[in-house]
Amino acid sequence: MGDEGAIARYQINKQKQSVTDRQNELQQQEANGKIDREKQEQEVQTRIAEISRLEQEEKRYSLLISQARERLINTTVITEKDVRDKMADNQKRIAEIDSQISRVIIDNNKRIAELDSQISQAQQTIKYQKITAPIDGVVFDLKARPGFVPQPSQAEALLKIVPDGCPTQIKDAAKGCLVAEVDVTNQDIGFVRVGQKTDIRIDSFSYSEYGDIKGEVISIGSDALPPDENHRFYRFPVRVSLSSQELVLKDKSTLPLQSGMSVSVNIKVNENRTVLGLFTDMFNKQVDTLKQVR
């Protein structure tokens, strides 16, 4: 449209110039008497009509150009609005997707936490389905029976274990695994020292027939135990290791010792004196009397 308007204006200007030139020429011819005046006037009118036509054509082209510009502006505005609307829709969609992703992440984390809790409970259940003692030994005083349900609020031993085996430190200190645990009165404890030799008699077997076993003091309690139902006096616990785990008979046969046997112990405080009349308890495997599984 812009090019057509320019051409129209150019043509109009050219026609005007042509008319002007012709008028000048006619005036010159009239002055020279070479042309008829009526013919000149007719030609002038024709030129004026042509100029009017060209002016109308210029106005029409100007209107077309104005309309085209207006359509172009409207098209640009509509296009920009469409783009802005599309961008707004996209941003809204992105926000919705982000919200959905956040909800999915929260739900997944919650589900993972629930599964971790279930796995932890299952592992704990599997762990407690089988109770493994920390040591080898013999079970006694078993309270659990089929159908028994332990109460977590009651710290009660389900069973007890007398351990097997011989601790390395006892093996090194004295060549025996069983340990005799005895009580020494507070009147006699001042004479007892670690490393003193002992004679141990098994109450279940007659000394005159089976003899005794040699031993050695390996530990002395630092505090006196108060009187109780079984002991009416203050006493110190003393542990004695055994040089042998069995009694050797005259025919060279042996009687193995067992945990729980009661004994009498004579501690040799010097070459000519022993501490007699000791109140003795039972044999004990390991340093502890027994292990409890709770």
C-alpha positions, 0 to 999 in steps of 0.5 A: 500500500505504501508503494502504490500511494507513492506512485500515485503522488508521483503521477499527480505531481508529474501531471501537474508539472505537465499541465504547468509546462503545457500552460506555459507552452500555450501561453507562449504559443498564444503570444506567438499566434500559433494555436487556437485559443478554444483548443487551448482551453479545451486542452486545459480543461482536460488536464484539470479533469485528469488532475482531479482524477489523480487527486481522488486516486491519491485519497483512495490510496491514502485511505487504503494505506491508513486502513492497512496500518490500522489492521497491522497495529490491531494484528500486532496487539492481538498477537502480543495479547495471545503471547501474553495469555499463552505465557500466563497459561504456561506459568499456571501449568508449571505451577500446577505441575510443581505443586503436584511434584511437591505433593508426590515427593511428600507422599513418597517421603511419608511412604518411605518413612512408613516402610523404614519403620515396618522394616525396622520392626520386622528386623527387630521381630526377626532378631528376637525370634531367636535368642543367642547366648553370648557364651556356651554353657548349660541352661538351668532355672528355665522359666519360659514354657510354651505359651509363655509371654514375657512382660517388658515391664518386668525385668525378670530372667527367663533362664540362666546359663552356667558357662562352659569353657575355661577363661584364658586368664585363669588358664594362665594363672592356674591350670584349671577352668572351674573356680571355687567361690568361698567366703572367708570371715572378716577375722581371717581375711587379713591372712589371705593373699592372692597367689596362696596355695590351697587344698580343696576337698569335694563334699560329695566325695570322701577325702579319705577315699578320693583325696583333694585337689590343689588350688590357688587364690586368684581374687579377694573381694574388696568389700565385706558382704553383710549377713543374710539368711544363709550366712550370719556373719560378715564375710569376704568372697574369695575365688580359688582356681583348681589345678585339675578338673577331675579327681584321680582315683587309686586305680587311675580312673577319674571323676570329672568335677561339675559346676555346682558341687560344694567344696571345703577349702583350706588356704595355706597362709604359711608353711605351718598354718592354714585357715580352717573352717571356711564356709564354702559355696559351689564351684563356678565356671568363668569368673562370674557365677552365671550369666543371665539372659533377659 
